[in-house]
Amino acid sequence: MFFKKVTSKRGITIPKTLAFDTGIDANTPVDIYSDGGRIVIEKHTPQCRFCGDKLRAKKYKGIEVCPKCAAALGKAVSE
């Protein structure tokens, strides 16, 4: 376990050994969320902005979207 203080801008530094063990390096995107009073930090998993599908989401113009929602968007735009 590591003890860290939160900076005045609410930031923390991830200890090098934890970053190495988890494969989080500089510029690695991460997901941060709360879970039962805990703060969880993990490597980013692409997730569809519309339906939440994490298995097939791809980024298009900065937005993560799955094939099903992409097809629905294409259909809605072409109508």
PDB file of N, CA, C and O in Angstrom:
ATOM      1  N   MET A   1       0.850  -1.175   0.000  1.00  0.00           N
ATOM      2  CA  MET A   1       0.000   0.000   0.000  1.00  0.00           C
ATOM      3  C   MET A   1       0.890   1.229   0.000  1.00  0.00           C
ATOM      4  O   MET A   1       1.964   1.239   0.601  1.00  0.00           O
ATOM      5  N   PHE A   2       0.429   2.259  -0.679  1.00  0.00           N
ATOM      6  CA  PHE A   2       1.157   3.513  -0.760  1.00  0.00           C
ATOM      7  C   PHE A   2       0.324   4.618  -0.134  1.00  0.00           C
ATOM      8  O   PHE A   2      -0.905   4.580  -0.178  1.00  0.00           O
ATOM      9  N   PHE A   3       0.992   5.597   0.444  1.00  0.00           N
ATOM     10  CA  PHE A   3       0.328   6.766   1.020  1.00  0.00           C
ATOM     11  C   PHE A   3       0.683   7.957   0.143  1.00  0.00           C
ATOM     12  O   PHE A   3       1.861   8.248  -0.061  1.00  0.00           O
ATOM     13  N   LYS A   4      -0.308   8.636  -0.367  1.00  0.00           N
ATOM     14  CA  LYS A   4      -0.110   9.814  -1.206  1.00  0.00           C
ATOM     15  C   LYS A   4      -1.056  10.908  -0.749  1.00  0.00           C
ATOM     16  O   LYS A   4      -2.160  10.633  -0.278  1.00  0.00           O
ATOM     17  N   LYS A   5      -0.614  12.159  -0.892  1.00  0.00           N
ATOM     18  CA  LYS A   5      -1.478  13.302  -0.618  1.00  0.00           C
ATOM     19  C   LYS A   5      -2.026  13.816  -1.940  1.00  0.00           C
ATOM     20  O   LYS A   5      -1.330  13.807  -2.956  1.00  0.00           O
ATOM     21  N   VAL A   6      -3.262  14.259  -1.923  1.00  0.00           N
ATOM     22  CA  VAL A   6      -3.888  14.865  -3.089  1.00  0.00           C
ATOM     23  C   VAL A   6      -3.400  16.305  -3.173  1.00  0.00           C
ATOM     24  O   VAL A   6      -3.355  17.008  -2.164  1.00  0.00           O
ATOM     25  N   THR A   7      -3.032  16.748  -4.384  1.00  0.00           N
ATOM     26  CA  THR A   7      -2.549  18.113  -4.566  1.00  0.00           C
ATOM     27  C   THR A   7      -3.703  19.106  -4.463  1.00  0.00           C
ATOM     28  O   THR A   7      -4.869  18.720  -4.383  1.00  0.00           O
ATOM     29  N   SER A   8      -3.358  20.386  -4.468  1.00  0.00           N
ATOM     30  CA  SER A   8      -4.391  21.429  -4.389  1.00  0.00           C
ATOM     31  C   SER A   8      -5.315  21.404  -5.602  1.00  0.00           C
ATOM     32  O   SER A   8      -6.435  21.912  -5.538  1.00  0.00           O
ATOM     33  N   LYS A   9      -4.849  20.810  -6.719  1.00  0.00           N
ATOM     34  CA  LYS A   9      -5.676  20.685  -7.918  1.00  0.00           C
ATOM     35  C   LYS A   9      -6.333  19.310  -8.004  1.00  0.00           C
ATOM     36  O   LYS A   9      -6.792  18.911  -9.074  1.00  0.00           O
ATOM     37  N   ARG A  10      -6.383  18.585  -6.890  1.00  0.00           N
ATOM     38  CA  ARG A  10      -7.013  17.266  -6.748  1.00  0.00           C
ATOM     39  C   ARG A  10      -6.292  16.159  -7.518  1.00  0.00           C
ATOM     40  O   ARG A  10      -6.916  15.167  -7.893  1.00  0.00           O
ATOM     41  N   GLY A  11      -4.987  16.315  -7.760  1.00  0.00           N
ATOM     42  CA  GLY A  11      -4.226  15.325  -8.504  1.00  0.00           C
ATOM     43  C   GLY A  11      -3.423  14.415  -7.589  1.00  0.00           C
ATOM     44  O   GLY A  11      -3.149  14.751  -6.437  1.00  0.00           O
ATOM     45  N   ILE A  12      -3.055  13.265  -8.120  1.00  0.00           N
ATOM     46  CA  ILE A  12      -2.156  12.348  -7.435  1.00  0.00           C
ATOM     47  C   ILE A  12      -1.161  11.808  -8.464  1.00  0.00           C
ATOM     48  O   ILE A  12      -1.410  11.858  -9.668  1.00  0.00           O
ATOM     49  N   THR A  13      -0.050  11.299  -7.982  1.00  0.00           N
ATOM     50  CA  THR A  13       0.919  10.634  -8.842  1.00  0.00           C
ATOM     51  C   THR A  13       0.837   9.150  -8.540  1.00  0.00           C
ATOM     52  O   THR A  13       0.884   8.739  -7.380  1.00  0.00           O
ATOM     53  N   ILE A  14       0.714   8.347  -9.591  1.00  0.00           N
ATOM     54  CA  ILE A  14       0.666   6.900  -9.404  1.00  0.00           C
ATOM     55  C   ILE A  14       2.095   6.409  -9.194  1.00  0.00           C
ATOM     56  O   ILE A  14       2.962   6.667 -10.029  1.00  0.00           O
ATOM     57  N   PRO A  15       2.353   5.709  -8.096  1.00  0.00           N
ATOM     58  CA  PRO A  15       3.708   5.207  -7.851  1.00  0.00           C
ATOM     59  C   PRO A  15       4.217   4.357  -9.014  1.00  0.00           C
ATOM     60  O   PRO A  15       3.460   3.601  -9.623  1.00  0.00           O
ATOM     61  N   LYS A  16       5.506   4.494  -9.311  1.00  0.00           N
ATOM     62  CA  LYS A  16       6.116   3.833 -10.461  1.00  0.00           C
ATOM     63  C   LYS A  16       5.889   2.321 -10.455  1.00  0.00           C
ATOM     64  O   LYS A  16       5.591   1.738 -11.498  1.00  0.00           O
ATOM     65  N   THR A  17       6.024   1.688  -9.304  1.00  0.00           N
ATOM     66  CA  THR A  17       5.853   0.231  -9.256  1.00  0.00           C
ATOM     67  C   THR A  17       4.415  -0.169  -9.590  1.00  0.00           C
ATOM     68  O   THR A  17       4.199  -1.168 -10.275  1.00  0.00           O
ATOM     69  N   LEU A  18       3.423   0.602  -9.113  1.00  0.00           N
ATOM     70  CA  LEU A  18       2.027   0.301  -9.444  1.00  0.00           C
ATOM     71  C   LEU A  18       1.760   0.533 -10.927  1.00  0.00           C
ATOM     72  O   LEU A  18       1.075  -0.258 -11.575  1.00  0.00           O
ATOM     73  N   ALA A  19       2.301   1.616 -11.452  1.00  0.00           N
ATOM     74  CA  ALA A  19       2.118   1.905 -12.873  1.00  0.00           C
ATOM     75  C   ALA A  19       2.742   0.796 -13.717  1.00  0.00           C
ATOM     76  O   ALA A  19       2.145   0.347 -14.696  1.00  0.00           O
ATOM     77  N   PHE A  20       3.923   0.361 -13.345  1.00  0.00           N
ATOM     78  CA  PHE A  20       4.607  -0.701 -14.087  1.00  0.00           C
ATOM     79  C   PHE A  20       3.828  -2.009 -13.998  1.00  0.00           C
ATOM     80  O   PHE A  20       3.637  -2.689 -15.006  1.00  0.00           O
ATOM     81  N   ASP A  21       3.379  -2.360 -12.801  1.00  0.00           N
ATOM     82  CA  ASP A  21       2.635  -3.617 -12.595  1.00  0.00           C
ATOM     83  C   ASP A  21       1.329  -3.661 -13.384  1.00  0.00           C
ATOM     84  O   ASP A  21       0.885  -4.735 -13.791  1.00  0.00           O
ATOM     85  N   THR A  22       0.716  -2.500 -13.602  1.00  0.00           N
ATOM     86  CA  THR A  22      -0.579  -2.450 -14.278  1.00  0.00           C
ATOM     87  C   THR A  22      -0.475  -2.054 -15.743  1.00  0.00           C
ATOM     88  O   THR A  22      -1.481  -2.023 -16.452  1.00  0.00           O
ATOM     89  N   GLY A  23       0.733  -1.752 -16.200  1.00  0.00           N
ATOM     90  CA  GLY A  23       0.928  -1.374 -17.597  1.00  0.00           C
ATOM     91  C   GLY A  23       0.456   0.029 -17.917  1.00  0.00           C
ATOM     92  O   GLY A  23       0.180   0.346 -19.074  1.00  0.00           O
ATOM     93  N   ILE A  24       0.362   0.873 -16.898  1.00  0.00           N
ATOM     94  CA  ILE A  24      -0.042   2.255 -17.118  1.00  0.00           C
ATOM     95  C   ILE A  24       1.223   3.099 -17.219  1.00  0.00           C
ATOM     96  O   ILE A  24       1.976   3.232 -16.255  1.00  0.00           O
ATOM     97  N   ASP A  25       1.442   3.668 -18.404  1.00  0.00           N
ATOM     98  CA  ASP A  25       2.615   4.488 -18.658  1.00  0.00           C
ATOM     99  C   ASP A  25       2.148   5.914 -18.951  1.00  0.00           C
ATOM    100  O   ASP A  25       0.946   6.179 -18.991  1.00  0.00           O
ATOM    101  N   ALA A  26       3.085   6.819 -19.154  1.00  0.00           N
ATOM    102  CA  ALA A  26       2.734   8.199 -19.483  1.00  0.00           C
ATOM    103  C   ALA A  26       1.828   8.201 -20.714  1.00  0.00           C
ATOM    104  O   ALA A  26       2.066   7.458 -21.666  1.00  0.00           O
ATOM    105  N   ASN A  27       0.827   9.008 -20.692  1.00  0.00           N
ATOM    106  CA  ASN A  27      -0.145   9.179 -21.784  1.00  0.00           C
ATOM    107  C   ASN A  27      -1.071   7.985 -21.993  1.00  0.00           C
ATOM    108  O   ASN A  27      -1.765   7.926 -23.008  1.00  0.00           O
ATOM    109  N   THR A  28      -1.102   7.040 -21.069  1.00  0.00           N
ATOM    110  CA  THR A  28      -2.046   5.925 -21.148  1.00  0.00           C
ATOM    111  C   THR A  28      -3.418   6.423 -20.708  1.00  0.00           C
ATOM    112  O   THR A  28      -3.538   6.954 -19.604  1.00  0.00           O
ATOM    113  N   PRO A  29      -4.461   6.273 -21.532  1.00  0.00           N
ATOM    114  CA  PRO A  29      -5.784   6.703 -21.088  1.00  0.00           C
ATOM    115  C   PRO A  29      -6.306   5.770 -19.985  1.00  0.00           C
ATOM    116  O   PRO A  29      -6.124   4.554 -20.048  1.00  0.00           O
ATOM    117  N   VAL A  30      -6.945   6.352 -18.991  1.00  0.00           N
ATOM    118  CA  VAL A  30      -7.487   5.584 -17.876  1.00  0.00           C
ATOM    119  C   VAL A  30      -8.943   5.953 -17.638  1.00  0.00           C
ATOM    120  O   VAL A  30      -9.379   7.056 -17.967  1.00  0.00           O
ATOM    121  N   ASP A  31      -9.685   5.021 -17.065  1.00  0.00           N
ATOM    122  CA  ASP A  31     -11.050   5.272 -16.607  1.00  0.00           C
ATOM    123  C   ASP A  31     -10.979   5.454 -15.102  1.00  0.00           C
ATOM    124  O   ASP A  31     -10.303   4.686 -14.417  1.00  0.00           O
ATOM    125  N   ILE A  32     -11.664   6.455 -14.581  1.00  0.00           N
ATOM    126  CA  ILE A  32     -11.692   6.732 -13.147  1.00  0.00           C
ATOM    127  C   ILE A  32     -13.152   6.800 -12.720  1.00  0.00           C
ATOM    128  O   ILE A  32     -13.945   7.540 -13.303  1.00  0.00           O
ATOM    129  N   TYR A  33     -13.500   6.021 -11.698  1.00  0.00           N
ATOM    130  CA  TYR A  33     -14.878   6.037 -11.218  1.00  0.00           C
ATOM    131  C   TYR A  33     -14.913   5.658  -9.737  1.00  0.00           C
ATOM    132  O   TYR A  33     -13.940   5.131  -9.197  1.00  0.00           O
ATOM    133  N   SER A  34     -16.037   5.932  -9.096  1.00  0.00           N
ATOM    134  CA  SER A  34     -16.192   5.560  -7.694  1.00  0.00           C
ATOM    135  C   SER A  34     -16.987   4.266  -7.613  1.00  0.00           C
ATOM    136  O   SER A  34     -17.872   4.004  -8.428  1.00  0.00           O
ATOM    137  N   ASP A  35     -16.648   3.466  -6.611  1.00  0.00           N
ATOM    138  CA  ASP A  35     -17.312   2.177  -6.412  1.00  0.00           C
ATOM    139  C   ASP A  35     -17.404   1.929  -4.911  1.00  0.00           C
ATOM    140  O   ASP A  35     -16.429   1.522  -4.279  1.00  0.00           O
ATOM    141  N   GLY A  36     -18.574   2.175  -4.353  1.00  0.00           N
ATOM    142  CA  GLY A  36     -18.763   1.941  -2.923  1.00  0.00           C
ATOM    143  C   GLY A  36     -17.847   2.760  -2.039  1.00  0.00           C
ATOM    144  O   GLY A  36     -17.337   2.251  -1.041  1.00  0.00           O
ATOM    145  N   GLY A  37     -17.629   4.016  -2.384  1.00  0.00           N
ATOM    146  CA  GLY A  37     -16.786   4.884  -1.574  1.00  0.00           C
ATOM    147  C   GLY A  37     -15.304   4.800  -1.907  1.00  0.00           C
ATOM    148  O   GLY A  37     -14.490   5.483  -1.286  1.00  0.00           O
ATOM    149  N   ARG A  38     -14.947   3.973  -2.876  1.00  0.00           N
ATOM    150  CA  ARG A  38     -13.554   3.843  -3.320  1.00  0.00           C
ATOM    151  C   ARG A  38     -13.402   4.515  -4.677  1.00  0.00           C
ATOM    152  O   ARG A  38     -14.352   4.581  -5.458  1.00  0.00           O
ATOM    153  N   ILE A  39     -12.204   5.011  -4.951  1.00  0.00           N
ATOM    154  CA  ILE A  39     -11.890   5.541  -6.263  1.00  0.00           C
ATOM    155  C   ILE A  39     -11.124   4.469  -7.009  1.00  0.00           C
ATOM    156  O   ILE A  39     -10.110   3.972  -6.518  1.00  0.00           O
ATOM    157  N   VAL A  40     -11.601   4.107  -8.194  1.00  0.00           N
ATOM    158  CA  VAL A  40     -10.985   3.056  -9.001  1.00  0.00           C
ATOM    159  C   VAL A  40     -10.351   3.704 -10.225  1.00  0.00           C
ATOM    160  O   VAL A  40     -10.982   4.511 -10.907  1.00  0.00           O
ATOM    161  N   ILE A  41      -9.101   3.346 -10.497  1.00  0.00           N
ATOM    162  CA  ILE A  41      -8.386   3.809 -11.686  1.00  0.00           C
ATOM    163  C   ILE A  41      -7.952   2.569 -12.442  1.00  0.00           C
ATOM    164  O   ILE A  41      -7.264   1.710 -11.890  1.00  0.00           O
ATOM    165  N   GLU A  42      -8.353   2.471 -13.714  1.00  0.00           N
ATOM    166  CA  GLU A  42      -7.951   1.321 -14.521  1.00  0.00           C
ATOM    167  C   GLU A  42      -7.730   1.766 -15.958  1.00  0.00           C
ATOM    168  O   GLU A  42      -8.206   2.823 -16.373  1.00  0.00           O
ATOM    169  N   LYS A  43      -6.996   0.940 -16.721  1.00  0.00           N
ATOM    170  CA  LYS A  43      -6.777   1.262 -18.124  1.00  0.00           C
ATOM    171  C   LYS A  43      -8.111   1.466 -18.821  1.00  0.00           C
ATOM    172  O   LYS A  43      -9.089   0.773 -18.538  1.00  0.00           O
ATOM    173  N   HIS A  44      -8.137   2.422 -19.731  1.00  0.00           N
ATOM    174  CA  HIS A  44      -9.377   2.741 -20.449  1.00  0.00           C
ATOM    175  C   HIS A  44      -9.824   1.575 -21.324  1.00  0.00           C
ATOM    176  O   HIS A  44      -9.020   0.976 -22.038  1.00  0.00           O
ATOM    177  N   THR A  45     -11.089   1.267 -21.263  1.00  0.00           N
ATOM    178  CA  THR A  45     -11.717   0.291 -22.137  1.00  0.00           C
ATOM    179  C   THR A  45     -12.688   1.054 -23.030  1.00  0.00           C
ATOM    180  O   THR A  45     -13.611   1.691 -22.523  1.00  0.00           O
ATOM    181  N   PRO A  46     -12.501   1.005 -24.362  1.00  0.00           N
ATOM    182  CA  PRO A  46     -13.443   1.713 -25.234  1.00  0.00           C
ATOM    183  C   PRO A  46     -14.887   1.261 -24.962  1.00  0.00           C
ATOM    184  O   PRO A  46     -15.161   0.073 -24.793  1.00  0.00           O
ATOM    185  N   GLN A  47     -15.789   2.234 -24.926  1.00  0.00           N
ATOM    186  CA  GLN A  47     -17.195   1.956 -24.610  1.00  0.00           C
ATOM    187  C   GLN A  47     -18.074   2.822 -25.498  1.00  0.00           C
ATOM    188  O   GLN A  47     -17.850   4.027 -25.612  1.00  0.00           O
ATOM    189  N   CYS A  48     -19.071   2.215 -26.127  1.00  0.00           N
ATOM    190  CA  CYS A  48     -19.981   2.941 -27.002  1.00  0.00           C
ATOM    191  C   CYS A  48     -20.667   4.067 -26.221  1.00  0.00           C
ATOM    192  O   CYS A  48     -21.219   3.838 -25.146  1.00  0.00           O
ATOM    193  N   ARG A  49     -20.626   5.258 -26.761  1.00  0.00           N
ATOM    194  CA  ARG A  49     -21.229   6.425 -26.119  1.00  0.00           C
ATOM    195  C   ARG A  49     -22.733   6.283 -25.977  1.00  0.00           C
ATOM    196  O   ARG A  49     -23.332   6.873 -25.078  1.00  0.00           O
ATOM    197  N   PHE A  50     -23.357   5.495 -26.870  1.00  0.00           N
ATOM    198  CA  PHE A  50     -24.810   5.405 -26.896  1.00  0.00           C
ATOM    199  C   PHE A  50     -25.379   4.218 -26.114  1.00  0.00           C
ATOM    200  O   PHE A  50     -26.330   4.383 -25.350  1.00  0.00           O
ATOM    201  N   CYS A  51     -24.805   3.026 -26.299  1.00  0.00           N
ATOM    202  CA  CYS A  51     -25.392   1.843 -25.651  1.00  0.00           C
ATOM    203  C   CYS A  51     -24.507   1.241 -24.552  1.00  0.00           C
ATOM    204  O   CYS A  51     -24.963   0.390 -23.788  1.00  0.00           O
ATOM    205  N   GLY A  52     -23.256   1.676 -24.471  1.00  0.00           N
ATOM    206  CA  GLY A  52     -22.371   1.173 -23.424  1.00  0.00           C
ATOM    207  C   GLY A  52     -21.624  -0.101 -23.770  1.00  0.00           C
ATOM    208  O   GLY A  52     -20.905  -0.632 -22.923  1.00  0.00           O
ATOM    209  N   ASP A  53     -21.770  -0.610 -24.988  1.00  0.00           N
ATOM    210  CA  ASP A  53     -21.078  -1.835 -25.415  1.00  0.00           C
ATOM    211  C   ASP A  53     -19.565  -1.642 -25.308  1.00  0.00           C
ATOM    212  O   ASP A  53     -19.006  -0.728 -25.914  1.00  0.00           O
ATOM    213  N   LYS A  54     -18.905  -2.513 -24.529  1.00  0.00           N
ATOM    214  CA  LYS A  54     -17.462  -2.408 -24.348  1.00  0.00           C
ATOM    215  C   LYS A  54     -16.690  -3.388 -25.227  1.00  0.00           C
ATOM    216  O   LYS A  54     -15.462  -3.322 -25.287  1.00  0.00           O
ATOM    217  N   LEU A  55     -17.376  -4.280 -25.896  1.00  0.00           N
ATOM    218  CA  LEU A  55     -16.688  -5.324 -26.646  1.00  0.00           C
ATOM    219  C   LEU A  55     -16.264  -4.885 -28.044  1.00  0.00           C
ATOM    220  O   LEU A  55     -15.221  -5.315 -28.537  1.00  0.00           O
ATOM    221  N   ARG A  56     -17.057  -4.038 -28.683  1.00  0.00           N
ATOM    222  CA  ARG A  56     -16.803  -3.734 -30.091  1.00  0.00           C
ATOM    223  C   ARG A  56     -16.669  -2.251 -30.399  1.00  0.00           C
ATOM    224  O   ARG A  56     -16.622  -1.881 -31.572  1.00  0.00           O
ATOM    225  N   ALA A  57     -16.606  -1.396 -29.395  1.00  0.00           N
ATOM    226  CA  ALA A  57     -16.577   0.046 -29.636  1.00  0.00           C
ATOM    227  C   ALA A  57     -15.266   0.480 -30.279  1.00  0.00           C
ATOM    228  O   ALA A  57     -14.187   0.034 -29.888  1.00  0.00           O
ATOM    229  N   LYS A  58     -15.380   1.349 -31.262  1.00  0.00           N
ATOM    230  CA  LYS A  58     -14.232   1.946 -31.951  1.00  0.00           C
ATOM    231  C   LYS A  58     -14.394   3.455 -31.902  1.00  0.00           C
ATOM    232  O   LYS A  58     -15.512   3.962 -31.818  1.00  0.00           O
ATOM    233  N   LYS A  59     -13.281   4.172 -31.955  1.00  0.00           N
ATOM    234  CA  LYS A  59     -13.334   5.626 -31.904  1.00  0.00           C
ATOM    235  C   LYS A  59     -13.493   6.189 -33.316  1.00  0.00           C
ATOM    236  O   LYS A  59     -12.761   5.805 -34.228  1.00  0.00           O
ATOM    237  N   TYR A  60     -14.451   7.098 -33.491  1.00  0.00           N
ATOM    238  CA  TYR A  60     -14.660   7.805 -34.747  1.00  0.00           C
ATOM    239  C   TYR A  60     -14.810   9.287 -34.440  1.00  0.00           C
ATOM    240  O   TYR A  60     -15.750   9.690 -33.754  1.00  0.00           O
ATOM    241  N   LYS A  61     -13.897  10.090 -34.940  1.00  0.00           N
ATOM    242  CA  LYS A  61     -13.894  11.540 -34.712  1.00  0.00           C
ATOM    243  C   LYS A  61     -14.033  11.873 -33.233  1.00  0.00           C
ATOM    244  O   LYS A  61     -14.775  12.779 -32.855  1.00  0.00           O
ATOM    245  N   GLY A  62     -13.309  11.127 -32.404  1.00  0.00           N
ATOM    246  CA  GLY A  62     -13.269  11.404 -30.974  1.00  0.00           C
ATOM    247  C   GLY A  62     -14.405  10.804 -30.166  1.00  0.00           C
ATOM    248  O   GLY A  62     -14.458  10.980 -28.948  1.00  0.00           O
ATOM    249  N   ILE A  63     -15.316  10.096 -30.826  1.00  0.00           N
ATOM    250  CA  ILE A  63     -16.452   9.483 -30.125  1.00  0.00           C
ATOM    251  C   ILE A  63     -16.372   7.972 -30.287  1.00  0.00           C
ATOM    252  O   ILE A  63     -16.205   7.474 -31.400  1.00  0.00           O
ATOM    253  N   GLU A  64     -16.488   7.250 -29.198  1.00  0.00           N
ATOM    254  CA  GLU A  64     -16.476   5.793 -29.248  1.00  0.00           C
ATOM    255  C   GLU A  64     -17.894   5.293 -29.521  1.00  0.00           C
ATOM    256  O   GLU A  64     -18.843   5.643 -28.819  1.00  0.00           O
ATOM    257  N   VAL A  65     -18.009   4.468 -30.558  1.00  0.00           N
ATOM    258  CA  VAL A  65     -19.326   3.983 -30.977  1.00  0.00           C
ATOM    259  C   VAL A  65     -19.189   2.542 -31.487  1.00  0.00           C
ATOM    260  O   VAL A  65     -18.190   2.194 -32.117  1.00  0.00           O
ATOM    261  N   CYS A  66     -20.190   1.717 -31.212  1.00  0.00           N
ATOM    262  CA  CYS A  66     -20.171   0.317 -31.664  1.00  0.00           C
ATOM    263  C   CYS A  66     -20.782   0.230 -33.059  1.00  0.00           C
ATOM    264  O   CYS A  66     -21.458   1.163 -33.493  1.00  0.00           O
ATOM    265  N   PRO A  67     -20.551  -0.882 -33.771  1.00  0.00           N
ATOM    266  CA  PRO A  67     -21.100  -1.024 -35.128  1.00  0.00           C
ATOM    267  C   PRO A  67     -22.625  -0.903 -35.190  1.00  0.00           C
ATOM    268  O   PRO A  67     -23.160  -0.316 -36.130  1.00  0.00           O
ATOM    269  N   LYS A  68     -23.321  -1.452 -34.200  1.00  0.00           N
ATOM    270  CA  LYS A  68     -24.798  -1.400 -34.203  1.00  0.00           C
ATOM    271  C   LYS A  68     -25.290   0.048 -34.121  1.00  0.00           C
ATOM    272  O   LYS A  68     -26.175   0.449 -34.877  1.00  0.00           O
ATOM    273  N   CYS A  69     -24.723   0.816 -33.216  1.00  0.00           N
ATOM    274  CA  CYS A  69     -25.144   2.218 -33.077  1.00  0.00           C
ATOM    275  C   CYS A  69     -24.682   3.048 -34.277  1.00  0.00           C
ATOM    276  O   CYS A  69     -25.376   3.975 -34.695  1.00  0.00           O
ATOM    277  N   ALA A  70     -23.502   2.712 -34.834  1.00  0.00           N
ATOM    278  CA  ALA A  70     -23.021   3.419 -36.017  1.00  0.00           C
ATOM    279  C   ALA A  70     -23.987   3.208 -37.174  1.00  0.00           C
ATOM    280  O   ALA A  70     -24.286   4.148 -37.910  1.00  0.00           O
ATOM    281  N   ALA A  71     -24.480   1.973 -37.341  1.00  0.00           N
ATOM    282  CA  ALA A  71     -25.442   1.696 -38.403  1.00  0.00           C
ATOM    283  C   ALA A  71     -26.751   2.451 -38.170  1.00  0.00           C
ATOM    284  O   ALA A  71     -27.340   2.987 -39.109  1.00  0.00           O
ATOM    285  N   ALA A  72     -27.203   2.490 -36.916  1.00  0.00           N
ATOM    286  CA  ALA A  72     -28.439   3.210 -36.602  1.00  0.00           C
ATOM    287  C   ALA A  72     -28.270   4.712 -36.861  1.00  0.00           C
ATOM    288  O   ALA A  72     -29.187   5.366 -37.358  1.00  0.00           O
ATOM    289  N   LEU A  73     -27.105   5.250 -36.523  1.00  0.00           N
ATOM    290  CA  LEU A  73     -26.839   6.668 -36.783  1.00  0.00           C
ATOM    291  C   LEU A  73     -26.825   6.943 -38.286  1.00  0.00           C
ATOM    292  O   LEU A  73     -27.392   7.927 -38.759  1.00  0.00           O
ATOM    293  N   GLY A  74     -26.157   6.041 -39.029  1.00  0.00           N
ATOM    294  CA  GLY A  74     -26.121   6.212 -40.482  1.00  0.00           C
ATOM    295  C   GLY A  74     -27.503   6.205 -41.090  1.00  0.00           C
ATOM    296  O   GLY A  74     -27.806   6.993 -41.986  1.00  0.00           O
ATOM    297  N   LYS A  75     -28.346   5.304 -40.593  1.00  0.00           N
ATOM    298  CA  LYS A  75     -29.723   5.218 -41.095  1.00  0.00           C
ATOM    299  C   LYS A  75     -30.498   6.491 -40.747  1.00  0.00           C
ATOM    300  O   LYS A  75     -31.223   7.029 -41.584  1.00  0.00           O
ATOM    301  N   ALA A  76     -30.342   6.971 -39.504  1.00  0.00           N
ATOM    302  CA  ALA A  76     -31.064   8.166 -39.071  1.00  0.00           C
ATOM    303  C   ALA A  76     -30.636   9.393 -39.861  1.00  0.00           C
ATOM    304  O   ALA A  76     -31.462  10.252 -40.169  1.00  0.00           O
ATOM    305  N   VAL A  77     -29.368   9.480 -40.185  1.00  0.00           N
ATOM    306  CA  VAL A  77     -28.853  10.628 -40.928  1.00  0.00           C
ATOM    307  C   VAL A  77     -29.301  10.599 -42.382  1.00  0.00           C
ATOM    308  O   VAL A  77     -29.541  11.649 -42.978  1.00  0.00           O
ATOM    309  N   SER A  78     -29.414   9.413 -42.954  1.00  0.00           N
ATOM    310  CA  SER A  78     -29.786   9.297 -44.372  1.00  0.00           C
ATOM    311  C   SER A  78     -31.283   9.450 -44.617  1.00  0.00           C
ATOM    312  O   SER A  78     -31.706   9.589 -45.764  1.00  0.00           O
ATOM    313  N   GLU A  79     -32.078   9.426 -43.576  1.00  0.00           N
ATOM    314  CA  GLU A  79     -33.538   9.554 -43.750  1.00  0.00           C
ATOM    315  C   GLU A  79     -33.960  10.977 -43.989  1.00  0.00           C
ATOM    316  O   GLU A  79     -35.150  11.248 -44.153  1.00  0.00           O
TER     317      GLU A  79
END
